[in-house]
Structure formats: C-alpha cells, structure tokens
Amino acid sequence: MTEGNFVDYTKVHLESGRGGKGSTHLHREKYIDKGGPDGGDGGRGGHIILRGSKNLWTLYHFKYKRHFKSAQGGNGAKQRRTGEDGDDVYIDLPLGTVVKDSETGNVIYEMLEDGAEFVICEGGKGGRGNWHFKSSTRQTPRYAQQGMEGTSLDAVFEMKVLADVGLVGFPNAGKSTLLSVITSAKPKIANYEFTTLKPNLGIVEYRDFKSFVIADIPGIIEGAADGKGLGHRFLRHIERNSTLLFLIPADSDDISAEYDILLKELKKYNPELLDKNRFVCISKADMLDEELMEQMKEGLDEEGAFDGAPYMFISSLSQFHMQELKDRLWQMLNE
C-alpha cells in the first residue's frame, strides 16, 4: 500500500431519507359508493447505517465520495397499503474507526467488530393515511400526514490503527528498518527525517505459527502533542496499542533525555498512554563494540533510566537480538 492510499481522516455529509406521504384515498366499489377512508401509511425513509469490515485498512474509499443520502419512503396507497421503506445506505468502515460529530467533536460511535452495524441517521417516519383520522363525527377525512424529514449529520471518520505493538521514536530512529526486518512489510526507508508519513503495519511471525501485529508510527518531535510536526495525525494511532516499543538510536546525544521527551509528549497528548506496557530498544548497536555497550549499560543502570522499563540493545542491520526482541514482546503481550 502506498502512502498516498493511506487515508486515516475524512469528513462526510450524511442524510437519511424522508418518510413517504400517507394516502387520502376513499374506498370505492361497484356497489359501495361510500366505503369510507382506506388510505395507507407512507413508508419509512432509508437509514444511513455504518458497518464494520475487517477487509478494509484505510478510509481511502472516501477520498472521492463524501456525501451519502438514502432514499425516500414510498407513499401510502388504497386498501390501507403501506408504502415501501426507502433503501438503506450502508457505509463500510475499517475496524478501529472513531465516528465524531464534526461540529461538537463528540464521539458518536467506535467501530471495533467485524459486521457490527450502527444506525447513525434514522430515516424519517412515514405519514399516517386518512383511515387513522376517521371518527363518528368525521367519517370521510380527506387529509393525511406528510412524511417526516430524515436526519442529516456532518461527521468525521477518524481511524486509529489496531496493532498489538506501537513503535515510538524520534524521526530517523530506525523504526521502519526494524519493521522491515522482523516483518514482511516494506516501508519506505531513507536517511532523512520523516521518511514515514503514514503508519505502516507488519505481522511478526512467531514460533508455532503464532503472530502479532506491529505498527511503525511516524516519528515524534518535541511539541508533537501540541500539533507540531505530524502532531495529532499520528499520536492517535498508538492509543490502541497494548505495548509501546520505544526506539532510541545508540548514537543519540543523550539516550535518557530522548526517552523523557518521548514520554512527556505521550503524557501531554493522553496520560492514559503511560499505563501501557513499555519496552525500550537502543537501536543501531552494530556501531558499538562489547566494551562500549557494557559501559553504556552501567551508566543507564546507575542513573535509573527509563523509569524501570526493561531495555535491550538491538541492531536491525546485523540482526543482533532480533529473536530475543520477538520473545520479549510476545511475553509482554501475553502476560
């Protein structure tokens, strides 16, 4: 999937159908010239229904179609026949999509299950036919109700990636390289910041045919929680990861300070993110010899780095500790 096809945010206009008109028909037969009212009710207008689909991974199908309107209900007819209900419009959404009211920002629904359905805009009720209004003093009413208007809504569809592990780190920390090594994903890799502009998903194949999903999130910068860099465009994607994998390069000026900045941005965006499992990987360990690596370990342990979160030196280039990393992530996901 190319980055241009990954759409995780869109605004749509939804409008359900109007109810059909009630009938004002009066019953007539060859030998019954005053049979009374027998006008049927109008049909219900079509609903707008959201439906979860595990086969969708982005909101790309809304790129060129953002207005949805369902059909009007049919009008009532003689012999108390009710008009047909208007055809419903189904809108398929990938799992992990949050639906919000664009005016208030309130969350209306979260699509989490395949096949789940939610009526977001109900069709208008059909009008009642004239036979409902007959009485002892009004035996031939010649009026019926109009159908009720449907409902309309300007909504926001916001997709949050569903993955077990989320990769968190500064731009150019080696997240895409790691994803390409431990999964079959082929993210864009280059030696400049913000190579990754959209989240990439990969499936990690583990022992005994087991697997888990890992997501490469575009790099965090200081101030991301306030919207700097890619800001909120990516932070929402780690809200549903059960484990956060922090990636910090071994050639960083200050590994502990870099971790603290990442943690601060997550806390600023959503304090609940700090309740997730955390694991720290110091990447690009192929640049270090054993002696230097041991010195760095002693320094990190002495200063109590990473708030007690476990850490490991890895190298995607030399495959150093790749299997150990899979083992540790699998253990954390199943504790």
C-alpha positions as CSV (number, residue, x, y, z in Angstrom):
1,M,0.0,0.0,0.0
2,T,1.5,3.4,-1.0
3,E,1.4,6.3,1.4
4,G,-1.0,8.2,-0.9
5,N,-3.5,5.4,-0.4
6,F,-3.4,5.5,3.3
7,V,-6.2,7.8,4.4
8,D,-7.0,7.9,8.1
9,Y,-9.1,11.0,8.4
10,T,-12.1,12.3,6.4
11,K,-15.2,14.4,6.8
12,V,-18.5,13.3,5.3
13,H,-22.1,14.6,5.0
14,L,-24.8,12.0,5.8
15,E,-28.5,12.5,5.1
16,S,-31.3,9.9,5.6
17,G,-34.4,9.7,3.5
18,R,-37.7,11.4,4.2
19,G,-40.8,9.3,5.1
20,G,-43.5,8.7,2.4
21,K,-46.8,10.5,2.4
22,G,-50.0,9.0,3.8
23,S,-52.8,8.4,1.3
24,T,-56.2,10.2,1.3
25,H,-57.9,7.5,-0.7
26,L,-61.6,6.8,-0.2
27,H,-62.9,3.3,-0.7
28,R,-65.0,2.8,-3.8
29,E,-66.5,-0.3,-5.3
30,K,-69.3,-1.0,-7.8
31,Y,-72.0,-1.4,-5.1
32,I,-70.2,0.5,-2.4
33,D,-70.1,4.2,-3.3
34,K,-69.4,5.5,0.2
35,G,-67.0,3.0,1.7
36,G,-65.1,5.4,3.8
37,P,-61.4,6.2,4.1
38,D,-58.8,3.5,3.3
39,G,-55.6,5.4,2.6
40,G,-52.5,3.6,3.8
41,D,-49.4,4.9,5.6
42,G,-46.3,6.2,4.0
43,G,-43.1,4.0,4.2
44,R,-40.1,4.8,6.3
45,G,-37.2,6.8,4.8
46,G,-33.9,4.9,4.3
47,H,-31.4,4.8,7.1
48,I,-27.7,5.6,7.0
49,I,-26.0,2.5,8.5
50,L,-22.3,2.2,9.5
51,R,-20.9,-1.4,9.2
52,G,-17.6,-2.7,10.3
53,S,-15.3,-4.5,7.8
54,K,-12.1,-6.4,8.7
55,N,-11.2,-6.3,5.0
56,L,-10.6,-2.5,5.0
57,W,-7.4,-1.0,6.3
58,T,-7.9,2.7,5.4
59,L,-10.5,5.3,4.7
60,Y,-9.3,5.6,1.1
61,H,-12.7,4.8,-0.4
62,F,-14.0,8.2,1.0
63,K,-11.4,10.1,-0.9
64,Y,-13.8,10.9,-3.8
65,K,-17.2,10.2,-2.3
66,R,-18.1,12.1,0.9
67,H,-21.8,12.7,0.5
68,F,-24.3,9.9,1.3
69,K,-28.1,10.2,1.0
70,S,-30.6,7.4,1.4
71,A,-33.9,7.0,-0.5
72,Q,-37.3,8.5,0.4
73,G,-40.0,6.2,1.7
74,G,-42.9,5.2,-0.7
75,N,-46.3,6.9,-0.4
76,G,-49.3,5.1,1.0
77,A,-51.9,3.6,-1.3
78,K,-55.6,2.5,-1.3
79,Q,-56.8,-0.5,0.7
80,R,-54.6,0.6,3.6
81,R,-51.4,-0.4,1.8
82,T,-48.3,0.9,3.4
83,G,-45.6,2.4,1.1
84,E,-42.3,0.7,0.7
85,D,-39.5,1.7,3.1
86,G,-36.7,3.6,1.4
87,D,-33.5,1.7,0.6
88,D,-30.9,1.9,3.4
89,V,-27.4,3.1,2.6
90,Y,-24.6,1.0,4.2
91,I,-21.2,2.6,4.8
92,D,-18.3,0.2,5.4
93,L,-15.6,1.3,7.9
94,P,-12.3,-0.4,8.8
95,L,-12.1,-1.6,12.4
96,G,-10.6,1.0,14.7
97,T,-12.6,3.9,13.2
98,V,-13.9,6.6,15.6
99,V,-17.0,8.5,14.4
100,K,-17.4,12.0,15.7
101,D,-19.8,14.9,15.2
102,S,-17.8,17.5,13.3
103,E,-19.5,20.4,15.0
104,T,-19.2,19.4,18.6
105,G,-16.3,16.9,18.4
106,N,-18.3,14.4,20.5
107,V,-17.6,10.7,19.8
108,I,-20.8,9.1,18.4
109,Y,-19.5,5.5,17.9
110,E,-16.4,3.4,17.7
111,M,-16.3,0.6,15.1
112,L,-14.5,-2.3,16.7
113,E,-16.1,-5.5,15.5
114,D,-16.4,-7.0,12.0
115,G,-20.0,-7.0,10.8
116,A,-21.2,-4.7,13.6
117,E,-23.9,-2.2,12.4
118,F,-24.9,1.2,13.8
119,V,-27.7,3.4,12.5
120,I,-26.2,6.8,12.5
121,C,-29.0,8.6,10.7
122,E,-32.5,7.2,11.1
123,G,-34.9,7.6,8.1
124,G,-38.0,9.8,8.6
125,K,-41.2,8.1,9.7
126,G,-43.9,7.7,7.1
127,G,-47.1,9.8,7.3
128,R,-50.3,8.2,8.5
129,G,-53.1,7.6,6.0
130,N,-56.6,9.1,6.3
131,W,-58.1,6.0,7.8
132,H,-56.4,6.8,11.1
133,F,-58.4,10.0,11.4
134,K,-61.9,8.7,10.9
135,S,-64.4,9.1,13.8
136,S,-68.1,9.1,14.4
137,T,-68.2,12.8,13.6
138,R,-65.7,12.8,10.8
139,Q,-66.4,9.8,8.7
140,T,-64.6,10.8,5.5
141,P,-61.5,12.7,6.4
142,R,-59.8,13.9,3.2
143,Y,-56.4,14.6,4.7
144,A,-53.3,12.5,5.7
145,Q,-50.0,13.2,7.2
146,Q,-46.9,14.1,5.3
147,G,-43.8,12.0,5.9
148,M,-41.3,13.3,8.4
149,E,-38.0,14.7,7.3
150,G,-34.9,12.5,7.6
151,T,-31.9,13.5,9.7
152,S,-28.6,14.9,8.5
153,L,-25.2,15.0,10.1
154,D,-21.7,16.2,9.2
155,A,-19.4,13.6,10.6
156,V,-15.7,12.9,11.0
157,F,-14.3,9.4,10.4
158,E,-11.0,9.1,12.3
159,M,-9.1,5.8,12.0
160,K,-6.9,4.5,14.8
161,V,-4.6,1.7,13.8
162,L,-5.4,-1.6,15.6
163,A,-2.0,-3.2,16.4
164,D,-0.5,-5.1,19.3
165,V,2.8,-3.1,19.4
166,G,3.4,0.5,18.5
167,L,6.8,1.8,17.5
168,V,7.6,5.1,19.2
169,G,10.7,7.2,18.5
170,F,12.2,10.3,17.0
171,P,12.4,10.7,13.2
172,N,15.1,8.6,11.7
173,A,15.5,6.4,14.7
174,G,15.4,3.2,12.6
175,K,11.7,2.3,13.2
176,S,11.0,1.5,9.5
177,T,14.2,-0.6,9.2
178,L,13.2,-2.6,12.3
179,L,9.7,-3.2,10.9
180,S,11.2,-4.4,7.6
181,V,13.5,-6.9,9.3
182,I,11.1,-8.5,11.8
183,T,8.0,-8.5,9.5
184,S,7.3,-8.8,5.7
185,A,6.3,-5.2,5.5
186,K,8.2,-3.0,3.0
187,P,8.1,0.6,4.4
188,K,9.9,3.4,2.8
189,I,13.5,3.7,4.3
190,A,15.8,6.6,3.8
191,N,18.4,8.6,5.7
192,Y,16.3,11.7,6.4
193,E,13.7,12.7,8.9
194,F,10.0,12.0,8.4
195,T,10.6,9.4,5.7
196,T,7.5,7.7,7.1
197,L,4.5,10.0,6.7
198,K,1.8,7.3,7.3
199,P,1.6,4.4,9.8
200,N,2.9,1.1,8.4
201,L,1.6,-2.3,9.7
202,G,3.5,-5.5,9.8
203,I,2.8,-9.0,11.0
204,V,5.5,-10.6,13.1
205,E,5.6,-14.3,12.6
206,Y,6.5,-16.0,15.9
207,R,7.1,-19.6,17.0
208,D,4.5,-22.3,16.4
209,F,2.6,-20.4,13.8
210,K,1.8,-17.6,16.2
211,S,1.9,-13.9,15.2
212,F,1.3,-10.4,16.4
213,V,0.9,-7.0,14.7
214,I,3.4,-4.2,15.0
215,A,2.8,-0.6,13.7
216,D,5.5,1.9,12.6
217,I,4.2,5.3,13.6
218,P,5.7,8.5,12.1
219,G,8.4,10.0,14.3
220,I,7.7,12.1,17.3
221,I,9.3,15.5,17.8
222,E,9.2,17.8,20.8
223,G,5.9,19.6,20.8
224,A,4.1,16.9,18.9
225,A,1.2,16.8,21.4
226,D,0.6,20.5,20.5
227,G,0.4,19.7,16.8
228,K,4.0,20.3,15.8
229,G,5.5,18.1,13.1
230,L,2.9,15.5,12.2
231,G,1.3,16.1,15.7
232,H,-2.1,14.6,16.2
233,R,-2.1,12.9,12.8
234,F,-0.1,10.0,14.3
235,L,-0.5,10.2,18.1
236,R,-4.0,8.8,17.9
237,H,-2.7,5.6,16.3
238,I,-0.9,4.5,19.4
239,E,-3.9,4.8,21.7
240,R,-5.0,1.2,20.9
241,N,-1.6,-0.5,21.1
242,S,-1.3,-2.6,24.2
243,T,2.5,-2.3,24.2
244,L,4.7,0.6,23.3
245,L,8.2,-0.1,21.9
246,F,10.4,2.9,22.3
247,L,13.3,3.0,19.8
248,I,16.3,5.2,20.6
249,P,19.5,5.2,18.4
250,A,22.8,4.3,20.2
251,D,24.4,7.4,18.7
252,S,21.9,9.7,20.4
253,D,23.5,12.6,22.3
254,D,21.5,11.7,25.5
255,I,19.5,8.5,25.5
256,S,17.7,9.1,28.8
257,A,16.7,12.7,27.8
258,E,15.4,11.4,24.5
259,Y,13.2,8.9,26.2
260,D,11.9,11.5,28.7
261,I,10.9,13.8,25.8
262,L,9.0,10.9,24.1
263,L,7.3,10.1,27.4
264,K,6.4,13.7,28.0
265,E,4.7,14.1,24.6
266,L,2.7,11.0,25.1
267,K,1.6,12.1,28.6
268,K,0.7,15.6,27.2
269,Y,-1.5,14.1,24.5
270,N,-3.2,11.4,26.7
271,P,-2.0,10.5,30.2
272,E,-3.6,7.0,29.9
273,L,-0.8,6.1,27.3
274,L,1.6,5.9,30.3
275,D,-0.4,2.9,31.7
276,K,0.6,0.8,28.7
277,N,3.4,-1.8,28.8
278,R,6.7,-0.1,27.8
279,F,9.8,-1.6,26.3
280,V,12.9,0.3,25.2
281,C,15.2,-0.7,22.4
282,I,18.6,1.0,21.8
283,S,19.0,0.6,18.1
284,K,22.0,0.7,15.8
285,A,24.0,-1.4,18.3
286,D,26.2,-2.5,15.4
287,M,28.1,0.8,15.9
288,L,29.2,-0.4,19.4
289,D,31.7,-2.9,20.5
290,E,31.1,-5.1,23.5
291,E,33.1,-2.9,25.9
292,L,31.3,0.3,24.9
293,M,28.0,-1.4,25.1
294,E,28.8,-2.6,28.7
295,Q,29.8,0.9,29.7
296,M,26.5,2.3,28.4
297,K,24.6,-0.4,30.3
298,E,26.3,0.5,33.5
299,G,25.6,4.2,33.0
300,L,21.9,3.6,32.2
301,D,21.5,1.4,35.2
302,E,23.2,3.8,37.6
303,E,21.0,6.7,36.6
304,G,17.8,4.6,36.7
305,A,17.0,5.3,33.1
306,F,13.6,4.6,31.5
307,D,11.7,4.7,34.8
308,G,12.2,1.0,35.4
309,A,11.1,0.0,31.9
310,P,13.1,-3.0,30.6
311,Y,15.5,-2.3,27.7
312,M,17.7,-4.1,25.2
313,F,20.4,-3.3,22.7
314,I,19.5,-4.3,19.1
315,S,20.7,-3.9,15.5
316,S,18.4,-4.3,12.6
317,L,21.4,-4.3,10.2
318,S,23.3,-7.2,11.9
319,Q,20.1,-8.9,13.2
320,F,21.6,-8.6,16.8
321,H,19.0,-9.6,19.4
322,M,16.1,-9.8,16.8
323,Q,14.8,-13.2,18.1
324,E,15.2,-12.1,21.7
325,L,13.2,-8.9,20.9
326,K,10.4,-11.1,19.5
327,D,10.4,-13.3,22.5
328,R,10.2,-10.4,24.9
329,L,7.4,-8.7,23.0
330,W,5.4,-11.9,22.9
331,Q,5.9,-12.4,26.6
332,M,4.7,-8.8,27.3
333,L,1.7,-9.2,25.1
334,N,0.6,-12.4,26.9
335,E,1.4,-11.5,30.5
